Amino acid sequence: MTATSSPPPTPPAPDAEQPLLTAHAALVLLMSIFFGTVIGVLTFLSVGSVAGALLAGLPAFGVSAVALHKLIGP
């Protein structure tokens, strides 16, 4: 008994227009930017320090990007 193998799939044509970001990636990044900005602005209004706002907003962006990537399916 011999195993038959199907031919490998053909790659897309190089001329095919492919988006730079998928809709999933764009949504996750935009929502993460929004959450990081909101946390940063609220921290700035509370503390009055730009450094403190950055130290709160940047991790909020990173954590929300990871969480949203896992929560929103592709």
N, C-alpha and C positions, 0 to 999 in steps of 0.2 A: 504494500500500500504506500503510495507516494503522496506527500503533502503538496498541495498546490498553494502557491502564494500569490496574492494579488499584487499588482504593480504598486510601487510607492505613489502616494498622492503628489500631484504636480504643484509646485509652489506658485503663488500668484505672480502674474506678470509684473515686471519692474515698472511698467508704465501705469499700473493701477494706482489710483489716488487713494491713499490710506490716511485716516485722520491722525493728527499728531498726538492727541489724547483721546481715549475712549470716553464715552458718556459717563461711565462709572468713575473713572479717574477724575474727570472734570468736576463731577458732583461732590466727590469726597474732598477734593482740594478747595473748592469754593466754600463748602460748609466749614471746613477746618479753618480757613482764613477768617470767616465770619466769627466763629467761636473764639479764636485767638484774639481778634480785634476787640470783641466785646469784653473779654476778660481783661485785656490790657487797658482799655479805656476805663472800665470800672475800677481797676486797681489804681490807675493814675488819679481818678477823681477822689478815691479814698485816701491814698497815701500822699499824692502830690509829687511823686518822684518818677522821672522817666525811666531810670534804671530799674526801679521796682516794677513798673508796668511792663517793661520788656522781660524781666525775669519771671513774670506771671503769664504774659501773653504767649511767649515762644513755647514753653512747655505745654500750654493749653492747646496750641496748634498741633504740636507733635502727638500728644496723647489722643486728641480728637481725630486726627488723621488715621491713626492705627485702629482706634475703636470703630470709626465709621467704615473703614475698609472691611472690617470683619462683620459689621452689622448689615451693611448694604451689600447684598449679593451681586455678583457680576451679571 
